[in-house]
Each structure stands twice: as C-alpha cells, then as structure tokens.
Amino acid sequence: MKFRHITAVSAMAAVFLLTQTWVFAREDIPQTVDMIPAKNNETVQEISSPAPDNLYSMSAVLMDGDSGRVLFDKDGDVPRPNASTTKVLTCIVALESAPGDDYVQISANAAAQPDVQLDLKEGEQYYLEDLLYSLMLKSHNDTAVAIAEHCGGSVEKFARMLNRKAEQIGCTDTYFITPNGLDAKDQVGIHHTTARDLALIMRYAIKNKTFLHIAQTRDYTFSDISGKRTFSLHNSNALLDMMDGVLAGKTGYTAQAGYCYVCAWEKDDRIFIVSLLGCGWPGHKGYKWSDTKALLKYGSDNFLYQTYWQEPKTKKILVENGVEDYSGKKVFLRGKCTISESDKNKKMLIKKDEKVKMKVELPKTVKAPVRKGDKLGRISYYLDGKRIVSYPVYAEKSVEEISFKWYTKRVFHDFFH
C-alpha cells in the first residue's frame, strides 16, 4: 500500500508537469474573420441619377425614414437656425402631452406674437386640436406660444420639453428656445438644429397617425369655443400639390435662418426624408422646392430595399485551462449564433455600388470555465464602415477548468485504468 501511495504521488507530479506543456499552447486562430461582402438576393436597378452637387441649401440631408440612415449629406451636422421647422417638434410634443379636446386659454403673450399669426385675442379659448392645424398648416406664431403655455405651463418650460424630446429622439446638436422657431438667443446659445437632427425629428413625427392626418390636410375650418370667430386654413406645404406620396412637410423662414424645409415622402414602400437649412433668402423662395425634388429623385432612383444576411462561418476557439476528459488534449469551442428567419430576411435601403460587409468578431482564446450559452462575441454587418446590426455568438457547450481536483482524478484514473 505504501508503494502504491508513493507511486500515485509521483505520477501526479509528472502529469502536472506534462500538462502545463499543452494547457497554454496556442493555435493560430485569427481574432476576427476578414470582412466579407454580404450576399444580395435582390435584383438592383441601374443607377440613373448622380448625387446632386449643386444644391442651394447650406445644409441638406436625405434620410432613410425606416432606418434613420443618412443617404446624402451636405454639412448635415452643422448647427444652424431652423425657423418654423421647429413646429414639427412643437406639434408632436403637444400631441404626446395633452388631449386634443383640451381648452386652451389665450394669454397676452401669445396674442402679442409677430406675424405670421392667426390673430388670436387675449382671453379667447380654443380646442388644442384646432390650434395644431393652425400650427402646421399656416405656421402661426401666436398659436405656437398658446400651445406651449398650455402644455408646458410657460414657453420656457415647454422649451425644456422640446429639448428633452429632441435628445430622446437621438438629436445631438439641437437647442430650441422658442416653440415657433423665431430667432432667439439666451445664455446657452442660439435657437438651432442641424439638418440631420431635423430629419430625425420628422422621422419620429410621422410615426404618429394624428400628426400625419394634420400634416396631410389640405383645408381646415374651425371656430373658437364661443363660436364667435371662424377661421379657414389652406395648407402652405406646396409639395403636396407637386408630388404624390407626400406624408408631411413644414416650411420656415427667418432673417437668420433663411428658407428652411423638412418633409417625408413615400414611394414604393420606401420612405425618404429631406431636411434643408439656409436654402436661400428673399427673392429665392423656390430654391427649397428645387433642392427637395433633386434629393427625392436621387433617393428614388438609386436606393432599393435589399437583404444583407449571409451565413457566417465561425472558427474554433481555444479554451485556456479547459478540460473535457482525461485525454490531455486541447479543448476548443465553436460559437453558435441563432437568428430568426425574420432577421435573415431583413432589408434596408442600399445603393447598387454599396457593399454590406459581414465580420465575425470572436476572440482567439477564452479562459475556462465556460458555460453553455456564455456570450463569446458577435457577428456584425457594416455599411460605409458603420455597424448597422450585430448578433451575439454564444458558447455551444460547457468546458470545465483544470484544477488540482481534476489532476487528482486524472492520476487515479490513469493509475487504476
């Protein structure tokens, strides 16, 4: 018995020394698989119009209304005054914060706003919903202030609501001081946004059915609650009469902002959003329509919905200090990525000469212990160098860690078997 005990201990020591040789060995496994162009299962039409290079606007963005991806950009992240396009956010914040049948009491401050105005009178009452038509169809400045005071308690408090909502939407350089977009400045800065942020605001707004209904209304008539005054409005968004498929639009002008415009347009199940800032000054009122149509044509001619999924091939991952049995062999894992059919069939607007690239992002090695289902890495898809979507890769099995207890079990396993 004594001899067997000494032999077992000696065997344990020998096994320990030998095991260290393979536990920390490495196999030449790349950290990531090279980026591979994703397969495209769609037939893509030939590009029939180049990107516009002679826009009048100082800033312009064409955005995919579905994904929010910017398809065309001219100084899209430069902050600029944006005039009455502000009222898009004013409208959506009002819709989300108060019911349309609320009574709105007109203050002296609201009644004193400069043109363009509905000519509200202090002390009058209106339904909030009616004032939203005034806001969007004719861009009335007094209406905007009345809405702000009702929904926020004051213009200043409502401005904070606007800026909070802009941040939630994903705007990165928007600061609103007034609900009507009139040029303004305070200790923080000037009233402004960017073409990209403005497009994001419109993209968010068109998800609201009431907003869409208001924005698409050609003519609207309403009265104050007393019935003493009646107003008839015609939509100032001229694009409604220029093109089919216009979902919403809002014009704007101030001395600092120049002519501004933002719209959403649908064609063949594709939604495009155009935002323009600084698109001419008096004498050039039509520039915004020219720029808008040029950008919408570019989007319509060049971008189609395409699938981008490609089945990934994952390489083996070495598990450091990992054990499966008593053989002493290196232990490897393969990652598992489970994707639903709906995810595999997802589409996005892609131009013919663009390539969606797949990248399998996995480590060369992982350390034991590993549990089945542990996240190992991800499979990502990139377009223009930006990641558009990623899916997690999980361990397909569990791997235990080498321990003194395992060495002991192995020695006795080898000795007695």
N, C-alpha and C positions, 0 to 999 in steps of 0.2 A: 504493500500500500504506500509505503514511504517513497519507493522508487517511482511509482505511478504519479504521485503528487509532484515530485521534483521534475519529472518529465513533462507534465502538463504545464507547469510554470514556465519551463524553458521554451516550450512550444508557443506559449502565449507571447513571450518576449520576441521570439523570432517572427511570429505572424505580425506583431505590431510594427516591427522594423520594415518588413517587406511591404506591408500595407501602405506605409507612408509614401512608397515609391509611386503607386498608382492613384492614390486619392487626389493628389494635387496636379496630376498630369493634365494637359490641355490638348484639345483637338482644335484644328484650325477652322473655327466656326465664325463666320462674319457676324458682326453685331447687327447689321441690317442688310436686307436684300436690296439690290440695286433697284432704283425706281423704274417701273415698267409701265409703258403706256397702257391704260386700261382699254379693254375692247369696247367697241362701239357697235351696238346692234341695230342702229338706225341708219336709214339712207339719208344723207345730208345734201341739201340743195347747194348748188354753186353760189359762192358769194357774188352778189350782184350790185353791191354798193360799198364804196370805201368809207372809212370813218370820216366824219365831217371835220374839215380842217380850217374852216372859215366862219366859225360861229361868231356872232356879235357879242354874246354874253361874256362877261368877265369870268364867271364861274358857271359850269354846267355839269350835270350828271345824268346819265342814263342808267337806270337800275332795274334789275330783275325783281318784279314785285313779289315773286314767290320766295326766293332765297335771300333777297336783300343784297345780292352780289352786284357790284358796280361793273357795268358793261362798257361804259365810256366815261371818261373823267377829264375835265378841263379845270384845273385849280379847284377841284371839288372839296378840298379840306381847308380852303382859305376862308376865314370868317369875314362876313360882310353884313351890312344892314339888309333886311329882307322884307320890309314894308308889310303890306296886308296879307302876305302868305302866312303870317303869324296866326291868322284867324282860323286856319285849319286846326291847329292845336287848341285854340280857344274853344272851337266848336266841339272837339272830341272830349276835352276835359269837362265841359259843361254837360255833355250827354252822359258822361260817366258819374257825375256828381249830383245831379238833380233831375227830377222827373219833368217831362215836358209840359205838364199842366200846372206847374208852379206859377203863382202870381209874382211878377217882377215889378217892384216899385221903382219908378224913375227918380233918380236923385238930381240935384242941381249940377253936380259934377258931370254926370252922364249927359245931361241936356246941353252942357256947355262945350262939348267936344267939337272940333273943327270938321269941315267937310272932308270926306263925303259923309253925310248923315241922313238919318231917317226923319230928323226934325222932331225928336221926342221932347215932351214937355214935362217939367218937374211935377211930380205928384201923380202922373198917369200910371196906369197898370196894364201890363201885357202878359200874355202867356209866354213862358220861356220858349216853347217850341216855335212860336211865331217869330220871336226875335232871332232865333237861329237861322231861319230863312232869310231874314233881313241881313244877317251877318255874312252868310255865304253867297247869296245871290247878288247883293248890291254893295257888299263890303262897307256897311255903315259903321262909322267910328263911335257914334253915341250908343248904338246897340251893343257894341263890344264891351264898353265900360259898364253898361247896365247889367249885362250878363255876368261880368267879372265881379261886380259888387254883390250881386245876388248869390252867386255860387261860392265866392271866397270870403265875403264879408267886407272886402276892400280891394282896390286894384293891386295894392302891394301884396296882400295875402294870396290873391289869385295868381299873381306873377310867380310866387313861390310854388304854387300848384303846377303851373306850366313848366317850370324848370325841373321839378321833381319828375313829372311825366316824361319830359324830354330825356332825362337821364335813364329812366326805366326803359324807354324805347331803344336806347343804345346810342343816343346823340352824345358826341364827345366834345363839341365846341359850340354849344348853343346857350345863349343867355338872353332871356326875354324880360323886359321891364314893363311893357305895356301889353294889353290884350288885343289891341288893334294894329300894332306894328308901327305906329308913328315913331319917328326918330326920337330916341331918348338916351340919356346918359346918367349914370349915378356913380357912387364911389367904387363900384366893382368894374364898371366898363360901359360900353355902349350896347344897345339892343342889337343882337346879331344872331346869325346861324351860319351854317355852311351849306353848300349845295348838296353834299352827301347827307347831312343831318336832316335837311328839309325833305329830301326824298324818303328817308326813313320815317319821318312824321307822316307823310302821305301814305306810305306803305302800311303803317299801323292804322291810320284812319279808315281806309277803305275796307277794313275787316268788320267795321260797324255798319250794319244794314241801315240804320236810321241816318247815319251820315251820308251813305250812298244815295239814299232816297232824296235827301235835301239837295245834295250836290247835282243830281240829275234832273231836278225840277226846272222846267223852262219858265213857267209863270206861276205866281202865287199871290193870293189876295187874303188879307186879314184885317182885323179891327182891334182897337184897344178894348179892354174888357168892358168898358162902359158902352161901347158901340158908337161913340160919337165921331170917331175918326177911322177912316178906312184907307188902306194902302194897297197898291198893286205893284208887284215887282216882276221884272224880267231878268233872267239870269245873264250876268255880264261875261260869263265864260264862253267866248265866241267859238272856242274849239268844238263845242257841242254841235255847232252848225257846219263846221268844216270837215269833220271826220266821224265816221261811225265807230262805235265801240268806246267812246269816252266815258270813263267811270266817274271821274271827278276832276275838278280843276279850280285853281284860285289865282287871281291876278293880284298885283300890288304895285304901288308906286309911292315913293317919297323923294325929296330932293337928294338925300344922301344915298338911298338905295338904288335909284333909277327904276326902270321897269323890271319886275320880277314875276316869275310864274312857276307853278308846280301843278302837275297833272298826273293822272293814271289812265292808261289806255289798254284795252284788251283786244287781242286779235288771235284767233285760232287757239284759244285756251292759254295763250301767253299774256302775261300782264307786264307792261313796261311803265316805268315811272320816270318822268322828266322833271328836273328842277333847274331853274335858271336864276341867276342873281346878276344884277348890274347889266341888264340887257338893253342898253340904250337909255337915252333921256328924251325929253320932249322934242318932237319932230321925227322920232323913230319908234313910234308906238307899235308898229307892226313887226319889229325885229323879233319879238318873243314868239310870234306865230311861225316865222320862218325857221328859227332855231329849233322850236319844238317839232315841227314836221320833219326837219332834217334828221333829228335824233331818232324819232319814231320810225322813220324809213330805214335808217341804219339798223336799228334793232330788229325790225320785222324781216328785213332781207337777209340778215346774217346769223341770227340765233334761233336754234330749234331745240326742243327738248330731246335729250339723248340719255340713254342709260350708260353707266360707267363701271358697273361691278365687274370684277374679274376674280376668279377663284384663286386664292393665294396658295403658295407652296411654302410651308414653314420647314426650316431645317432643325436638326436635333440640337438640343441644349444640354451641355454637360452639367451634371449636378455635383457640386463640390461636397465632399464628405457624405455622399449619398450611398445608400445600400439597399439592395432588394433581396439578396440571398447570401449564401456563404461562399460564392464563387470568387469574389475579389475582383470582379470585372467593373469597368467604368459604368456609371449609370447615366442614361440620357433620358430626356423628356422631349415630347413633341407638344407644341401648343395646339389648342383647339379653339376655333372661332365659329360660333354658331350664329348664323344670320338667317333671318326670316326671308321668305320669298318676297314679301313686300319691300324689304330693304334692298334685296338684289335687283328689284325692278324699278327702284327709284330713278327719277330723271331730273336733269337740270338743264337750263339754257346754256348751250355750249356752241361756240363758233366752229366752223369747219376746220380751220387751221390750228385750233387749240387742242391740247392733249391733256387728258386727265391721267395722272400717274399714280400707280399704286406702290406703296412702300410697306414692307413687313418689318416692323420695328421690335426686335427681340434681342435680349442680351446674349452674349456668348456663353455665359455660365450663370447658374443660380446656386445659392447655398442651401443645403439641406438643413432642417426638414422642409419638405414641400408637401402641401396638402392638395388633393384633387380639387380643382376649381379656383386655386390661387391665381391671381392675375399676373401674367408674365410680361405682357407688352401689348402692342396694338397693331392693327392693320389700318393704314391711313391712305386717304386719297387726296391728292394735291392738284390744284389748278393755279397756274401763274405763280407757283411757289408758295401758295397759301393752302393750308389744310382745310378741306371743305367738309370732311366727315371722317370719323375713325371708329373702329370696332375693337373691343377688348379681346385679347387672346388669353385663354386660361390653361392651366396645367391639366393634362388628360388623366393623370394618375397621381397617387401619393408616393413620396420617397422618404424613407426614414433617414435619420442622421446617424453616422458612425459614432459609437460611444464605447466606453470601457465595458459596459454590459454586453454590447454586441461582440466585442473582441472575446470576452469570456465565453459567450455562447458559441462563437466560431471555433475556438480552441477545443472545447469539449466536443463539438460536432465533428471536427476533423479527427480528433483523437479516438473517439469511440466508433466512428463510422469509416 
